[in-house]
Amino acid sequence: MNKTRIAALIIIILSFIFAAILYPMMPSKVASHWNSQGQVDGYMSKFWGLFLMPFLSLAMFLLFIFLPHIDPLKKNYKDFRSYYEGLILLMIAFLFYVYLLTIFWNMEARFSMIQMLVPAFAVLFFYCGLLIEKVKRNWFVGIKTPWTLSSDKVWDKTHKLGGQLFKAAAVICLIGLFAGQWAIWFTIVPVLIFTIYIYIYSYLEYRKEKKI
């Protein structure tokens, strides 16, 4: 197991340790969901409030390891392996950060949950932009449309643009730090718009290639 996966596994183990240690200190119902205004609108039992994220992180970790082995285009992973491994660590770290915020909130700390998540999403979007620029055609990672999966050329052009747009989304996301209750929109809207644009772009590039 490489160092990146070991680091991710250590984070997962820490989350289970935190859950076990903090279990006696938590209320019987744990705040677990916040709306777009940063207000709590969902609760879980103490057990699931503390252990759901560690279990989810472990499941995601195992899934990331498993997927390349069943991908019909698994040979292409070698061209972006380091970025893929980085994504595993980043996703586990992201979930751990969200988990810590949830714990702090339930221990009576008060802050804007949405604005605290903004920098984490910005880092995630920016890294996804880096990954997307490097990823080669496969069935599980990247911008998978019928047209990118049908052509290496369309795949490469779409992912080059997609990487730039995801980096731009990361920068726009940071505006949310100063946007108060509107922070969530600077996180979601750019990604939605760019995703739709990329989807259409891949179709147009495929049509253009077939006309040549």
C-alpha positions as CSV (number, residue, x, y, z in Angstrom):
1,M,0.0,0.0,0.0
2,N,1.5,3.4,-1.0
3,K,1.9,6.4,1.3
4,T,-1.2,8.2,0.0
5,R,-3.5,5.3,0.8
6,I,-1.8,4.8,4.2
7,A,-2.5,8.5,5.0
8,A,-6.1,8.1,3.9
9,L,-6.5,5.0,6.0
10,I,-5.0,6.8,9.1
11,I,-7.6,9.6,8.7
12,I,-10.4,7.0,8.6
13,I,-9.0,5.2,11.7
14,L,-8.8,8.6,13.5
15,S,-12.5,9.3,12.7
16,F,-13.5,6.0,14.3
17,I,-11.3,6.7,17.3
18,F,-12.9,10.2,17.7
19,A,-16.4,8.7,17.4
20,A,-15.7,6.2,20.1
21,I,-14.1,8.7,22.5
22,L,-16.8,11.4,22.0
23,Y,-19.7,9.0,22.1
24,P,-20.5,9.5,25.8
25,M,-20.2,13.3,25.5
26,M,-22.7,13.7,22.6
27,P,-26.4,14.5,22.9
28,S,-28.9,11.7,22.1
29,K,-29.8,13.5,18.9
30,V,-27.0,14.9,16.7
31,A,-27.4,17.7,14.2
32,S,-26.4,16.2,10.9
33,H,-27.8,18.4,8.1
34,W,-27.9,22.2,7.4
35,N,-30.0,24.1,4.9
36,S,-28.7,26.7,2.4
37,Q,-29.0,29.3,5.1
38,G,-26.8,27.4,7.5
39,Q,-29.6,26.4,9.8
40,V,-29.9,22.8,11.2
41,D,-32.8,21.0,9.5
42,G,-31.9,17.4,10.2
43,Y,-30.9,15.2,13.1
44,M,-29.6,11.6,13.6
45,S,-29.3,9.3,16.5
46,K,-26.1,9.7,18.4
47,F,-24.6,6.4,17.0
48,W,-25.2,7.3,13.4
49,G,-24.4,10.9,13.9
50,L,-20.9,9.9,15.1
51,F,-20.3,6.7,13.1
52,L,-22.0,7.3,9.7
53,M,-19.1,9.5,8.3
54,P,-16.4,7.1,9.4
55,F,-18.2,4.2,7.8
56,L,-18.9,6.2,4.7
57,S,-15.3,7.2,4.4
58,L,-14.2,3.6,4.7
59,A,-16.7,2.5,2.0
60,M,-15.5,5.3,-0.3
61,F,-11.9,4.3,0.3
62,L,-12.5,0.7,-0.6
63,L,-14.6,1.7,-3.6
64,F,-11.8,4.0,-5.0
65,I,-9.3,1.1,-4.7
66,F,-11.7,-1.4,-6.3
67,L,-13.0,0.5,-9.3
68,P,-9.8,0.6,-11.4
69,H,-9.6,-3.2,-11.2
70,I,-13.0,-3.7,-13.0
71,D,-12.6,-0.8,-15.5
72,P,-12.4,-2.2,-19.1
73,L,-9.9,0.6,-19.7
74,K,-7.9,0.0,-16.6
75,K,-4.6,0.2,-18.5
76,N,-5.2,4.0,-18.9
77,Y,-5.0,4.6,-15.1
78,K,-1.2,4.4,-15.2
79,D,-1.2,7.7,-17.0
80,F,-2.9,9.5,-14.2
81,R,-2.3,7.2,-11.3
82,S,-0.6,9.8,-9.0
83,Y,-3.6,12.2,-9.5
84,Y,-6.1,9.4,-8.8
85,E,-4.3,8.5,-5.6
86,G,-4.3,12.1,-4.6
87,L,-8.1,12.2,-5.2
88,I,-8.5,9.3,-2.8
89,L,-6.7,11.2,0.0
90,L,-8.4,14.5,-0.8
91,M,-11.9,12.9,-0.7
92,I,-11.2,11.2,2.6
93,A,-9.7,14.4,4.1
94,F,-12.7,16.4,2.8
95,L,-15.2,14.0,4.6
96,F,-13.1,14.2,7.7
97,Y,-13.2,18.0,7.7
98,V,-17.0,17.9,7.3
99,Y,-17.1,15.3,10.1
100,L,-15.0,17.6,12.4
101,L,-17.3,20.5,11.7
102,T,-20.3,18.4,12.6
103,I,-18.6,17.3,15.9
104,F,-17.7,20.9,16.9
105,W,-21.2,22.1,16.2
106,N,-22.7,19.4,18.4
107,M,-20.3,20.4,21.1
108,E,-21.9,23.8,21.2
109,A,-19.4,25.6,18.9
110,R,-21.3,28.0,16.6
111,F,-20.3,29.2,13.2
112,S,-21.6,29.5,9.6
113,M,-21.5,25.9,8.4
114,I,-21.8,26.9,4.8
115,Q,-19.0,29.4,4.9
116,M,-16.8,27.0,6.7
117,L,-17.3,24.5,3.9
118,V,-16.5,27.0,1.2
119,P,-12.7,26.7,1.3
120,A,-13.0,22.9,1.4
121,F,-15.1,22.9,-1.7
122,A,-12.7,25.3,-3.4
123,V,-9.8,23.0,-2.8
124,L,-11.8,20.0,-4.0
125,F,-12.9,21.8,-7.2
126,F,-9.4,23.0,-7.9
127,Y,-7.9,19.6,-7.5
128,C,-10.6,18.0,-9.6
129,G,-9.6,20.5,-12.3
130,L,-6.0,19.3,-12.1
131,L,-7.1,15.7,-12.2
132,I,-9.5,16.2,-15.1
133,E,-6.7,17.8,-17.2
134,K,-4.6,14.6,-16.7
135,V,-7.2,11.8,-16.7
136,K,-7.3,9.4,-19.7
137,R,-10.4,7.7,-21.0
138,N,-12.0,5.3,-18.5
139,W,-15.4,4.4,-17.2
140,F,-15.3,5.8,-13.7
141,V,-13.2,9.0,-13.4
142,G,-13.7,12.2,-15.4
143,I,-16.3,13.7,-17.7
144,K,-18.2,10.7,-19.0
145,T,-20.6,11.5,-21.8
146,P,-21.5,9.1,-24.7
147,W,-19.2,11.3,-26.9
148,T,-16.1,11.5,-24.7
149,L,-16.3,7.7,-24.1
150,S,-16.5,7.2,-27.9
151,S,-13.5,9.2,-28.9
152,D,-10.0,9.8,-27.4
153,K,-9.8,13.1,-29.2
154,V,-13.2,14.3,-27.8
155,W,-12.2,13.0,-24.4
156,D,-8.9,15.0,-24.4
157,K,-10.4,18.2,-25.7
158,T,-13.4,18.1,-23.3
159,H,-11.2,17.3,-20.3
160,K,-8.8,20.1,-21.1
161,L,-11.6,22.6,-21.1
162,G,-13.3,20.9,-18.1
163,G,-10.1,21.2,-16.0
164,Q,-9.9,24.9,-16.7
165,L,-13.6,25.4,-15.8
166,F,-13.3,23.5,-12.5
167,K,-10.4,25.6,-11.5
168,A,-12.5,28.7,-12.3
169,A,-15.3,27.2,-10.2
170,A,-12.9,26.9,-7.3
171,V,-12.0,30.6,-7.6
172,I,-15.7,31.7,-7.8
173,C,-16.5,29.4,-4.9
174,L,-14.1,31.5,-2.7
175,I,-16.3,34.5,-3.2
176,G,-18.7,32.7,-0.9
177,L,-16.4,33.5,2.0
178,F,-17.7,37.1,1.7
179,A,-21.2,36.4,0.5
180,G,-22.9,35.5,3.8
181,Q,-26.2,33.6,3.3
182,W,-25.5,33.6,-0.5
183,A,-22.4,31.5,-0.1
184,I,-24.0,28.3,-1.2
185,W,-24.9,29.7,-4.6
186,F,-21.3,30.6,-5.4
187,T,-20.5,27.0,-4.7
188,I,-23.3,25.2,-6.6
189,V,-24.3,27.4,-9.5
190,P,-20.9,27.7,-11.3
191,V,-20.4,23.9,-11.1
192,L,-23.9,23.3,-12.5
193,I,-23.5,25.8,-15.4
194,F,-20.0,24.5,-16.3
195,T,-21.2,20.9,-16.2
196,I,-24.0,21.6,-18.6
197,Y,-21.7,23.6,-20.9
198,I,-19.1,20.8,-20.9
199,Y,-21.8,18.2,-21.7
200,I,-22.9,20.2,-24.7
201,Y,-19.3,21.0,-25.7
202,S,-18.5,17.2,-25.8
203,Y,-21.4,16.6,-28.1
204,L,-20.5,19.4,-30.5
205,E,-16.9,18.3,-30.6
206,Y,-18.0,14.7,-31.4
207,R,-20.2,16.0,-34.2
208,K,-17.3,18.1,-35.6
209,E,-15.0,15.1,-35.5
210,K,-17.5,13.0,-37.4
211,K,-17.8,15.6,-40.2
212,I,-14.1,15.6,-40.8
